[in-house]
Amino acid sequence: MKKIVPVFLLFTVLLLSSFGQFGDPFGVEVNLEGDQVKVDVTVPPEHYLYADHFTVTDALGNEQQASTLPPTQSITDPNSGKPKPVFAENFSALFSWAPQGEGAAAIHVKYWGCNDEVCFIPQNKVVELAGHSLVPEVSSSESVSSDWKTELENFEVTAVHSGGLNAEDFLAFIGQEGGVTEGEKVGLFKLFLTDPVAFVRESGFLLAIIFILVGGLALNLTPCVLPMIPINLAIIGAGAQAGSKGRGFALGATYGLGIALVYGLLGVIVVLTGSQFGTIQANPWFNLGIAVIFVVLALAMFDVFHIDFSRFQSKMGGGEQKQGSFAVALMMGAVAALLAGACVAPVVIAVLLLAANIYEINTVAGLALPFVLGLGMALPWPFAGAGLSFLPKPGKWMEYVKYGFGVLIIAFAFYYGVLSYRAFRPVEVTSGIDGRTNAGFADTLQQARKGGRPVVIDFTASWCKNCAVMEKTTFKDSLVIAALEDFEFIKYVAEDPDNANTKAVMQHFGAQGLPTLVLLNAK
């Protein structure tokens, strides 16, 4: 027992030491050598320091000239998407020491580093000059606003996490069900209708492909497409005019390829517009406009009025052709994809919008889904071109197919209407607590307590790369938005971590780097 106690104490000391170093994992040693300052830096594995944030200044803020710096490596900055130079290994650097006036009193070494999960607090290592020795500067006490501490006595910290989280992990952090259980809870088909983006994430890429492929195949059964199949076969010279089943099959396949390529190309254009399209989609007026368009198209499905562009298609073929041309077949397939009319347009638009959202989660899925839709619509055409009459004949039953698509389009209209409503009346999210003053922090906590709402605090800053990633992905996820409706969500902007007010709050929660998420529940 006597041997265990010292071991336990030693373990405790080491553990506390490791926590003390977590906020600044970089070792920095400063030595004054004549008219130069030597800075020795230890960079842990898989960490890096930003080269443009590594400076030495005198006490007055005058930057000293670097005489020796190590070579840099390049990473892609998630905020700008541009290359950014970093120091990723241990190094030594020399700076000339030419302080001005009272600036000779101290040396300031400023640096800022990150790893793949956390951007650590920017550091300012200050050492005072005492002859030729360097003595750490003792900071003077500052007045700190502490009214938020009183309010926090009514809450208990349930969870703290440092580092970025994707949508699924964030939902788990706040105690909401995620993963497949969410799909099981609401039903996968219902999830597909109410939140297609969540459906793809929860059910997997393969099931999403099957849904889209079957949907594209079903488009051929609509009143705007099925009656046009014999006409289009005659235009491209397939079917009975092809001369052989093999040639007819090839012409039909070429026609179908034209359909798939058009939808695939539309998908690439929409998806690769990137942040511009994402910005448009975040606009509530855009989502409202899409919802209105879908309502109008759904009314057309229920014969309130008639919209059909497919009649123009037969006029573009230049009459029947006895010998089919592959170039004409490809062109007419592309034309068919664009002029399929009201029966196809709503589904195509919905899949394009879905692809743009999915692209942020799964690049391959985002690019592939529109092409898969076109591929599903193209599937019957090679067989129809070969003269195989497996497709049903037009009849009264097509009206019920049309009504079914009308219901589906109404579901899409509802989905985009909800997105618009949430954007116009967003989740209660504070625009941001300024950590330099903490103004409004106590009031927001009090409001949450009186409303009986748990609190999520997101410690963020403009210089935090993973904070920016979470803003673009996690906090735009529809399941996350829905889950946060039951929380008071506070963005705490720790732009200046050295500020006394900011430092007090971050130390209270043990926030050593950004992003840090804190979950509070009322006692």
Secondary structure as a PSIPRED ss2 file (coil, helix, strand):
# PSIPRED VFORMAT (PSIPRED V4.0)

   1 M C   1.000  0.000  0.000
   2 K C   1.000  0.000  0.000
   3 K C   1.000  0.000  0.000
   4 I H   0.000  1.000  0.000
   5 V H   0.000  1.000  0.000
   6 P H   0.000  1.000  0.000
   7 V H   0.000  1.000  0.000
   8 F H   0.000  1.000  0.000
   9 L H   0.000  1.000  0.000
  10 L H   0.000  1.000  0.000
  11 F H   0.000  1.000  0.000
  12 T H   0.000  1.000  0.000
  13 V H   0.000  1.000  0.000
  14 L H   0.000  1.000  0.000
  15 L H   0.000  1.000  0.000
  16 L H   0.000  1.000  0.000
  17 S H   0.000  1.000  0.000
  18 S H   0.000  1.000  0.000
  19 F H   0.000  1.000  0.000
  20 G H   0.000  1.000  0.000
  21 Q H   0.000  1.000  0.000
  22 F H   0.000  1.000  0.000
  23 G C   1.000  0.000  0.000
  24 D C   1.000  0.000  0.000
  25 P C   1.000  0.000  0.000
  26 F C   1.000  0.000  0.000
  27 G E   0.000  0.000  1.000
  28 V E   0.000  0.000  1.000
  29 E E   0.000  0.000  1.000
  30 V E   0.000  0.000  1.000
  31 N E   0.000  0.000  1.000
  32 L E   0.000  0.000  1.000
  33 E E   0.000  0.000  1.000
  34 G C   1.000  0.000  0.000
  35 D C   1.000  0.000  0.000
  36 Q E   0.000  0.000  1.000
  37 V E   0.000  0.000  1.000
  38 K E   0.000  0.000  1.000
  39 V E   0.000  0.000  1.000
  40 D E   0.000  0.000  1.000
  41 V E   0.000  0.000  1.000
  42 T E   0.000  0.000  1.000
  43 V C   1.000  0.000  0.000
  44 P C   1.000  0.000  0.000
  45 P C   1.000  0.000  0.000
  46 E C   1.000  0.000  0.000
  47 H E   0.000  0.000  1.000
  48 Y E   0.000  0.000  1.000
  49 L E   0.000  0.000  1.000
  50 Y E   0.000  0.000  1.000
  51 A H   0.000  1.000  0.000
  52 D H   0.000  1.000  0.000
  53 H H   0.000  1.000  0.000
  54 F C   1.000  0.000  0.000
  55 T E   0.000  0.000  1.000
  56 V E   0.000  0.000  1.000
  57 T E   0.000  0.000  1.000
  58 D E   0.000  0.000  1.000
  59 A C   1.000  0.000  0.000
  60 L C   1.000  0.000  0.000
  61 G C   1.000  0.000  0.000
  62 N C   1.000  0.000  0.000
  63 E E   0.000  0.000  1.000
  64 Q C   1.000  0.000  0.000
  65 Q C   1.000  0.000  0.000
  66 A E   0.000  0.000  1.000
  67 S E   0.000  0.000  1.000
  68 T E   0.000  0.000  1.000
  69 L C   1.000  0.000  0.000
  70 P C   1.000  0.000  0.000
  71 P C   1.000  0.000  0.000
  72 T C   1.000  0.000  0.000
  73 Q E   0.000  0.000  1.000
  74 S E   0.000  0.000  1.000
  75 I E   0.000  0.000  1.000
  76 T E   0.000  0.000  1.000
  77 D C   1.000  0.000  0.000
  78 P C   1.000  0.000  0.000
  79 N C   1.000  0.000  0.000
  80 S C   1.000  0.000  0.000
  81 G C   1.000  0.000  0.000
  82 K C   1.000  0.000  0.000
  83 P E   0.000  0.000  1.000
  84 K E   0.000  0.000  1.000
  85 P E   0.000  0.000  1.000
  86 V E   0.000  0.000  1.000
  87 F E   0.000  0.000  1.000
  88 A C   1.000  0.000  0.000
  89 E C   1.000  0.000  0.000
  90 N C   1.000  0.000  0.000
  91 F E   0.000  0.000  1.000
  92 S E   0.000  0.000  1.000
  93 A E   0.000  0.000  1.000
  94 L E   0.000  0.000  1.000
  95 F E   0.000  0.000  1.000
  96 S E   0.000  0.000  1.000
  97 W C   1.000  0.000  0.000
  98 A C   1.000  0.000  0.000
  99 P C   1.000  0.000  0.000
 100 Q C   1.000  0.000  0.000
 101 G H   0.000  1.000  0.000
 102 E H   0.000  1.000  0.000
 103 G H   0.000  1.000  0.000
 104 A H   0.000  1.000  0.000
 105 A H   0.000  1.000  0.000
 106 A E   0.000  0.000  1.000
 107 I E   0.000  0.000  1.000
 108 H E   0.000  0.000  1.000
 109 V E   0.000  0.000  1.000
 110 K E   0.000  0.000  1.000
 111 Y E   0.000  0.000  1.000
 112 W C   1.000  0.000  0.000
 113 G E   0.000  0.000  1.000
 114 C E   0.000  0.000  1.000
 115 N E   0.000  0.000  1.000
 116 D C   1.000  0.000  0.000
 117 E C   1.000  0.000  0.000
 118 V C   1.000  0.000  0.000
 119 C E   0.000  0.000  1.000
 120 F E   0.000  0.000  1.000
 121 I C   1.000  0.000  0.000
 122 P C   1.000  0.000  0.000
 123 Q E   0.000  0.000  1.000
 124 N E   0.000  0.000  1.000
 125 K E   0.000  0.000  1.000
 126 V E   0.000  0.000  1.000
 127 V E   0.000  0.000  1.000
 128 E E   0.000  0.000  1.000
 129 L E   0.000  0.000  1.000
 130 A E   0.000  0.000  1.000
 131 G C   1.000  0.000  0.000
 132 H C   1.000  0.000  0.000
 133 S E   0.000  0.000  1.000
 134 L E   0.000  0.000  1.000
 135 V E   0.000  0.000  1.000
 136 P E   0.000  0.000  1.000
 137 E C   1.000  0.000  0.000
 138 V C   1.000  0.000  0.000
 139 S C   1.000  0.000  0.000
 140 S C   1.000  0.000  0.000
 141 S C   1.000  0.000  0.000
 142 E C   1.000  0.000  0.000
 143 S C   1.000  0.000  0.000
 144 V C   1.000  0.000  0.000
 145 S C   1.000  0.000  0.000
 146 S C   1.000  0.000  0.000
 147 D H   0.000  1.000  0.000
 148 W H   0.000  1.000  0.000
 149 K H   0.000  1.000  0.000
 150 T H   0.000  1.000  0.000
 151 E H   0.000  1.000  0.000
 152 L H   0.000  1.000  0.000
 153 E C   1.000  0.000  0.000
 154 N C   1.000  0.000  0.000
 155 F E   0.000  0.000  1.000
 156 E E   0.000  0.000  1.000
 157 V E   0.000  0.000  1.000
 158 T E   0.000  0.000  1.000
 159 A E   0.000  0.000  1.000
 160 V E   0.000  0.000  1.000
 161 H E   0.000  0.000  1.000
 162 S E   0.000  0.000  1.000
 163 G C   1.000  0.000  0.000
 164 G C   1.000  0.000  0.000
 165 L C   1.000  0.000  0.000
 166 N C   1.000  0.000  0.000
 167 A H   0.000  1.000  0.000
 168 E H   0.000  1.000  0.000
 169 D H   0.000  1.000  0.000
 170 F H   0.000  1.000  0.000
 171 L H   0.000  1.000  0.000
 172 A H   0.000  1.000  0.000
 173 F H   0.000  1.000  0.000
 174 I C   1.000  0.000  0.000
 175 G C   1.000  0.000  0.000
 176 Q C   1.000  0.000  0.000
 177 E C   1.000  0.000  0.000
 178 G C   1.000  0.000  0.000
 179 G C   1.000  0.000  0.000
 180 V H   0.000  1.000  0.000
 181 T H   0.000  1.000  0.000
 182 E H   0.000  1.000  0.000
 183 G H   0.000  1.000  0.000
 184 E H   0.000  1.000  0.000
 185 K H   0.000  1.000  0.000
 186 V H   0.000  1.000  0.000
 187 G C   1.000  0.000  0.000
 188 L H   0.000  1.000  0.000
 189 F H   0.000  1.000  0.000
 190 K H   0.000  1.000  0.000
 191 L H   0.000  1.000  0.000
 192 F H   0.000  1.000  0.000
 193 L H   0.000  1.000  0.000
 194 T H   0.000  1.000  0.000
 195 D C   1.000  0.000  0.000
 196 P H   0.000  1.000  0.000
 197 V H   0.000  1.000  0.000
 198 A H   0.000  1.000  0.000
 199 F H   0.000  1.000  0.000
 200 V H   0.000  1.000  0.000
 201 R H   0.000  1.000  0.000
 202 E H   0.000  1.000  0.000
 203 S H   0.000  1.000  0.000
 204 G C   1.000  0.000  0.000
 205 F H   0.000  1.000  0.000
 206 L H   0.000  1.000  0.000
 207 L H   0.000  1.000  0.000
 208 A H   0.000  1.000  0.000
 209 I H   0.000  1.000  0.000
 210 I H   0.000  1.000  0.000
 211 F H   0.000  1.000  0.000
 212 I H   0.000  1.000  0.000
 213 L H   0.000  1.000  0.000
 214 V H   0.000  1.000  0.000
 215 G H   0.000  1.000  0.000
 216 G H   0.000  1.000  0.000
 217 L H   0.000  1.000  0.000
 218 A H   0.000  1.000  0.000
 219 L H   0.000  1.000  0.000
 220 N H   0.000  1.000  0.000
 221 L H   0.000  1.000  0.000
 222 T C   1.000  0.000  0.000
 223 P C   1.000  0.000  0.000
 224 C C   1.000  0.000  0.000
 225 V C   1.000  0.000  0.000
 226 L H   0.000  1.000  0.000
 227 P H   0.000  1.000  0.000
 228 M H   0.000  1.000  0.000
 229 I H   0.000  1.000  0.000
 230 P H   0.000  1.000  0.000
 231 I H   0.000  1.000  0.000
 232 N H   0.000  1.000  0.000
 233 L H   0.000  1.000  0.000
 234 A H   0.000  1.000  0.000
 235 I H   0.000  1.000  0.000
 236 I H   0.000  1.000  0.000
 237 G C   1.000  0.000  0.000
 238 A C   1.000  0.000  0.000
 239 G H   0.000  1.000  0.000
 240 A H   0.000  1.000  0.000
 241 Q H   0.000  1.000  0.000
 242 A H   0.000  1.000  0.000
 243 G C   1.000  0.000  0.000
 244 S C   1.000  0.000  0.000
 245 K H   0.000  1.000  0.000
 246 G H   0.000  1.000  0.000
 247 R H   0.000  1.000  0.000
 248 G H   0.000  1.000  0.000
 249 F H   0.000  1.000  0.000
 250 A H   0.000  1.000  0.000
 251 L H   0.000  1.000  0.000
 252 G H   0.000  1.000  0.000
 253 A H   0.000  1.000  0.000
 254 T H   0.000  1.000  0.000
 255 Y H   0.000  1.000  0.000
 256 G H   0.000  1.000  0.000
 257 L H   0.000  1.000  0.000
 258 G H   0.000  1.000  0.000
 259 I H   0.000  1.000  0.000
 260 A H   0.000  1.000  0.000
 261 L H   0.000  1.000  0.000
 262 V H   0.000  1.000  0.000
 263 Y H   0.000  1.000  0.000
 264 G H   0.000  1.000  0.000
 265 L H   0.000  1.000  0.000
 266 L H   0.000  1.000  0.000
 267 G H   0.000  1.000  0.000
 268 V H   0.000  1.000  0.000
 269 I H   0.000  1.000  0.000
 270 V H   0.000  1.000  0.000
 271 V H   0.000  1.000  0.000
 272 L H   0.000  1.000  0.000
 273 T C   1.000  0.000  0.000
 274 G C   1.000  0.000  0.000
 275 S H   0.000  1.000  0.000
 276 Q H   0.000  1.000  0.000
 277 F H   0.000  1.000  0.000
 278 G H   0.000  1.000  0.000
 279 T H   0.000  1.000  0.000
 280 I H   0.000  1.000  0.000
 281 Q H   0.000  1.000  0.000
 282 A H   0.000  1.000  0.000
 283 N C   1.000  0.000  0.000
 284 P H   0.000  1.000  0.000
 285 W H   0.000  1.000  0.000
 286 F H   0.000  1.000  0.000
 287 N H   0.000  1.000  0.000
 288 L H   0.000  1.000  0.000
 289 G H   0.000  1.000  0.000
 290 I H   0.000  1.000  0.000
 291 A H   0.000  1.000  0.000
 292 V H   0.000  1.000  0.000
 293 I H   0.000  1.000  0.000
 294 F H   0.000  1.000  0.000
 295 V H   0.000  1.000  0.000
 296 V H   0.000  1.000  0.000
 297 L H   0.000  1.000  0.000
 298 A H   0.000  1.000  0.000
 299 L H   0.000  1.000  0.000
 300 A H   0.000  1.000  0.000
 301 M H   0.000  1.000  0.000
 302 F C   1.000  0.000  0.000
 303 D C   1.000  0.000  0.000
 304 V C   1.000  0.000  0.000
 305 F C   1.000  0.000  0.000
 306 H C   1.000  0.000  0.000
 307 I C   1.000  0.000  0.000
 308 D C   1.000  0.000  0.000
 309 F C   1.000  0.000  0.000
 310 S H   0.000  1.000  0.000
 311 R H   0.000  1.000  0.000
 312 F H   0.000  1.000  0.000
 313 Q H   0.000  1.000  0.000
 314 S H   0.000  1.000  0.000
 315 K H   0.000  1.000  0.000
 316 M H   0.000  1.000  0.000
 317 G C   1.000  0.000  0.000
 318 G C   1.000  0.000  0.000
 319 G C   1.000  0.000  0.000
 320 E C   1.000  0.000  0.000
 321 Q C   1.000  0.000  0.000
 322 K C   1.000  0.000  0.000
 323 Q C   1.000  0.000  0.000
 324 G C   1.000  0.000  0.000
 325 S C   1.000  0.000  0.000
 326 F H   0.000  1.000  0.000
 327 A H   0.000  1.000  0.000
 328 V H   0.000  1.000  0.000
 329 A H   0.000  1.000  0.000
 330 L H   0.000  1.000  0.000
 331 M H   0.000  1.000  0.000
 332 M H   0.000  1.000  0.000
 333 G H   0.000  1.000  0.000
 334 A H   0.000  1.000  0.000
 335 V H   0.000  1.000  0.000
 336 A H   0.000  1.000  0.000
 337 A H   0.000  1.000  0.000
 338 L H   0.000  1.000  0.000
 339 L C   1.000  0.000  0.000
 340 A C   1.000  0.000  0.000
 341 G C   1.000  0.000  0.000
 342 A C   1.000  0.000  0.000
 343 C C   1.000  0.000  0.000
 344 V C   1.000  0.000  0.000
 345 A H   0.000  1.000  0.000
 346 P H   0.000  1.000  0.000
 347 V H   0.000  1.000  0.000
 348 V H   0.000  1.000  0.000
 349 I H   0.000  1.000  0.000
 350 A H   0.000  1.000  0.000
 351 V H   0.000  1.000  0.000
 352 L H   0.000  1.000  0.000
 353 L H   0.000  1.000  0.000
 354 L H   0.000  1.000  0.000
 355 A H   0.000  1.000  0.000
 356 A H   0.000  1.000  0.000
 357 N H   0.000  1.000  0.000
 358 I H   0.000  1.000  0.000
 359 Y C   1.000  0.000  0.000
 360 E C   1.000  0.000  0.000
 361 I C   1.000  0.000  0.000
 362 N C   1.000  0.000  0.000
 363 T H   0.000  1.000  0.000
 364 V H   0.000  1.000  0.000
 365 A H   0.000  1.000  0.000
 366 G H   0.000  1.000  0.000
 367 L H   0.000  1.000  0.000
 368 A H   0.000  1.000  0.000
 369 L H   0.000  1.000  0.000
 370 P H   0.000  1.000  0.000
 371 F H   0.000  1.000  0.000
 372 V H   0.000  1.000  0.000
 373 L H   0.000  1.000  0.000
 374 G H   0.000  1.000  0.000
 375 L H   0.000  1.000  0.000
 376 G H   0.000  1.000  0.000
 377 M H   0.000  1.000  0.000
 378 A H   0.000  1.000  0.000
 379 L C   1.000  0.000  0.000
 380 P H   0.000  1.000  0.000
 381 W H   0.000  1.000  0.000
 382 P H   0.000  1.000  0.000
 383 F H   0.000  1.000  0.000
 384 A H   0.000  1.000  0.000
 385 G H   0.000  1.000  0.000
 386 A C   1.000  0.000  0.000
 387 G C   1.000  0.000  0.000
 388 L C   1.000  0.000  0.000
 389 S C   1.000  0.000  0.000
 390 F C   1.000  0.000  0.000
 391 L C   1.000  0.000  0.000
 392 P C   1.000  0.000  0.000
 393 K C   1.000  0.000  0.000
 394 P C   1.000  0.000  0.000
 395 G C   1.000  0.000  0.000
 396 K C   1.000  0.000  0.000
 397 W H   0.000  1.000  0.000
 398 M H   0.000  1.000  0.000
 399 E H   0.000  1.000  0.000
 400 Y H   0.000  1.000  0.000
 401 V H   0.000  1.000  0.000
 402 K H   0.000  1.000  0.000
 403 Y H   0.000  1.000  0.000
 404 G H   0.000  1.000  0.000
 405 F H   0.000  1.000  0.000
 406 G H   0.000  1.000  0.000
 407 V H   0.000  1.000  0.000
 408 L H   0.000  1.000  0.000
 409 I H   0.000  1.000  0.000
 410 I H   0.000  1.000  0.000
 411 A H   0.000  1.000  0.000
 412 F H   0.000  1.000  0.000
 413 A H   0.000  1.000  0.000
 414 F H   0.000  1.000  0.000
 415 Y H   0.000  1.000  0.000
 416 Y H   0.000  1.000  0.000
 417 G H   0.000  1.000  0.000
 418 V H   0.000  1.000  0.000
 419 L H   0.000  1.000  0.000
 420 S H   0.000  1.000  0.000
 421 Y H   0.000  1.000  0.000
 422 R H   0.000  1.000  0.000
 423 A H   0.000  1.000  0.000
 424 F H   0.000  1.000  0.000
 425 R C   1.000  0.000  0.000
 426 P C   1.000  0.000  0.000
 427 V C   1.000  0.000  0.000
 428 E C   1.000  0.000  0.000
 429 V E   0.000  0.000  1.000
 430 T C   1.000  0.000  0.000
 431 S C   1.000  0.000  0.000
 432 G C   1.000  0.000  0.000
 433 I E   0.000  0.000  1.000
 434 D E   0.000  0.000  1.000
 435 G C   1.000  0.000  0.000
 436 R C   1.000  0.000  0.000
 437 T C   1.000  0.000  0.000
 438 N C   1.000  0.000  0.000
 439 A C   1.000  0.000  0.000
 440 G C   1.000  0.000  0.000
 441 F H   0.000  1.000  0.000
 442 A H   0.000  1.000  0.000
 443 D H   0.000  1.000  0.000
 444 T H   0.000  1.000  0.000
 445 L H   0.000  1.000  0.000
 446 Q H   0.000  1.000  0.000
 447 Q H   0.000  1.000  0.000
 448 A H   0.000  1.000  0.000
 449 R H   0.000  1.000  0.000
 450 K H   0.000  1.000  0.000
 451 G C   1.000  0.000  0.000
 452 G C   1.000  0.000  0.000
 453 R C   1.000  0.000  0.000
 454 P C   1.000  0.000  0.000
 455 V E   0.000  0.000  1.000
 456 V E   0.000  0.000  1.000
 457 I E   0.000  0.000  1.000
 458 D E   0.000  0.000  1.000
 459 F E   0.000  0.000  1.000
 460 T E   0.000  0.000  1.000
 461 A C   1.000  0.000  0.000
 462 S C   1.000  0.000  0.000
 463 W C   1.000  0.000  0.000
 464 C C   1.000  0.000  0.000
 465 K H   0.000  1.000  0.000
 466 N H   0.000  1.000  0.000
 467 C H   0.000  1.000  0.000
 468 A H   0.000  1.000  0.000
 469 V H   0.000  1.000  0.000
 470 M H   0.000  1.000  0.000
 471 E H   0.000  1.000  0.000
 472 K H   0.000  1.000  0.000
 473 T C   1.000  0.000  0.000
 474 T H   0.000  1.000  0.000
 475 F H   0.000  1.000  0.000
 476 K H   0.000  1.000  0.000
 477 D C   1.000  0.000  0.000
 478 S H   0.000  1.000  0.000
 479 L H   0.000  1.000  0.000
 480 V H   0.000  1.000  0.000
 481 I H   0.000  1.000  0.000
 482 A H   0.000  1.000  0.000
 483 A H   0.000  1.000  0.000
 484 L H   0.000  1.000  0.000
 485 E H   0.000  1.000  0.000
 486 D H   0.000  1.000  0.000
 487 F C   1.000  0.000  0.000
 488 E E   0.000  0.000  1.000
 489 F E   0.000  0.000  1.000
 490 I E   0.000  0.000  1.000
 491 K E   0.000  0.000  1.000
 492 Y E   0.000  0.000  1.000
 493 V E   0.000  0.000  1.000
 494 A C   1.000  0.000  0.000
 495 E C   1.000  0.000  0.000
 496 D C   1.000  0.000  0.000
 497 P C   1.000  0.000  0.000
 498 D C   1.000  0.000  0.000
 499 N C   1.000  0.000  0.000
 500 A H   0.000  1.000  0.000
 501 N H   0.000  1.000  0.000
 502 T H   0.000  1.000  0.000
 503 K H   0.000  1.000  0.000
 504 A H   0.000  1.000  0.000
 505 V H   0.000  1.000  0.000
 506 M H   0.000  1.000  0.000
 507 Q H   0.000  1.000  0.000
 508 H H   0.000  1.000  0.000
 509 F H   0.000  1.000  0.000
 510 G C   1.000  0.000  0.000
 511 A C   1.000  0.000  0.000
 512 Q C   1.000  0.000  0.000
 513 G E   0.000  0.000  1.000
 514 L E   0.000  0.000  1.000
 515 P C   1.000  0.000  0.000
 516 T E   0.000  0.000  1.000
 517 L E   0.000  0.000  1.000
 518 V E   0.000  0.000  1.000
 519 L E   0.000  0.000  1.000
 520 L E   0.000  0.000  1.000
 521 N E   0.000  0.000  1.000
 522 A E   0.000  0.000  1.000
 523 K C   1.000  0.000  0.000
